[in-house]
Amino acid sequence: MRVLRHSIELRLLPLLLAVGTALVIFSLSAAIATRHWVVLPQLRELEAQADRKDLRRVQLAIDSKKLQLATLVYQTAIDDRTYDFLKTPDLHVFESNSPYETLSNFHVDIIALFDRNNKLVARRFAQESESLFDSNALPLPDLKPLLIDLSKVKEHAPLFDTGLALTVNGVVVYAVASVMRSDMTGSAGGNLLLATGFDREMLREIEDSAQLPVHFSKPDAADLSAAPQFADKLYRDEKNKLSWLLRDNKQHPVLKLTISLPRRDYDTNLLALPVLVSFASSLIGFGLILLVFRHVLINPMLLVGKHLRKVRRDGDYTLRLNIDTHDEIGDLSRDIDALVQHVQIQQDQLHAQTAEMQALSFQDGLTGLANRRRFDQSLADNWALAHRAHAPLALIMFDVDYFKNYNDHYGHQLGDEALKRLAAIVRQVVVRQSDVAARYGGEEFAILLPETTESGAEQIALRLQEEIHKAAIPHQQSHIGRFLSISIGVAALVPSNKNSQRELVHSADASLYSSKASGRNCITLASRLVDY
């Protein structure tokens, strides 16, 4: 009996060894296949999404520089002083209107002014030694194609552009705008161009804004052939670097952008967990291993895969696995939750930066009021609403009397402070959320008042004038008094198919000029004009 039993054990041993080996191979293969085909691709895709958000942060930093230059060139170009300079060049006026301090504060390397024939009239260089433009020579053949075609510029519709360009000095960020009077009447007088080179100072700005190490280089033929057409196809290389080609406005590649990315904190080892599962399955046996394998490995893996697909499908990075076990599945869960949390933080930062940039694009940088772009959009929106409701829409336009004399006497810095005080008074008077107060250009302001008649707008104008008189801002160079004063024009229309928003602006503007012609420091209603 003992011999028979021993014989059976010997015969079963090879089978048990074969089954155990098969189980080890099967479990190991299943674990590797699941991790390789389900988990790691999802993790790599999440990693790629986070990397692309990092790239987007760098692109937003570059776009922020474009927006900064565009705002500066627009404010400088739509200015009577710049327009008059083209008619009667005076380098002292040009230099005082473009001081080195302004160039330095906004990191502007060059500012160049061209007449209607695209002839260079004046230029000014930054004083920093690292500037790409450290001589008196400008790469005019590279800059002139960037200028605005002035034949396309219409009255009250200045044009501006911004982007990247390749010059003989290197790649630059530029912004160009058509030069017009501050009221944007008449034809364009020329072009004003600002440019900043991709030097070490620009690199520091971008790195500080994006909080990432960034490198720029000249693209070679290999970069052009290997570059993906869309950013959603980008993946980091084996050195944890991500590259993208920056292009000019004609989609020509001009610069290669490379980001050094942090190593993502998740485990790519394929063997640790499967080996342990295989070892356990060989001890427990074929019958139990199927149940344990399903409970310990398959279900958690499927849960991880389902979780990753849900995160990717819904775009909800607040979801967490929250598997609080002290094994490899728990470690993997925590790695995934940490990675998803990292992506969520990057997404929140990106949304915050996007919201901030949108706010800056609609706000005047000096006064904090709405800028011209925001005003034009609000006028169009409120005109449509008033047209549907058959409600009146009023517009107040005013500017500061003899403000050029104020700037010449007190200096531009105090002139800016005076404009800030005026903006504070405007915010004190204009309190409805539906009203829009904007800096229209230079020292000219506009207040849009929905559902307001001309008489109602006149009361707002009277209060505004009263508050400015109470402020008693000294103005020794005014020809009508010892304090700062304003001239006001008021107009109101009920929008219909027979009129347009342009008529409303024209009526308010005409009323403003009538106030100026009447001796300033007064209010003129459009309804009292002879040709109204």
Order of alpha helices (4+ residues) and beta strands (2+ residues): alpha-alpha-alpha-alpha-alpha-beta-beta-alpha-beta-beta-beta-alpha-beta-alpha-beta-beta-alpha-alpha-alpha-alpha-alpha-beta-alpha-alpha-beta-beta-alpha-beta-alpha-beta
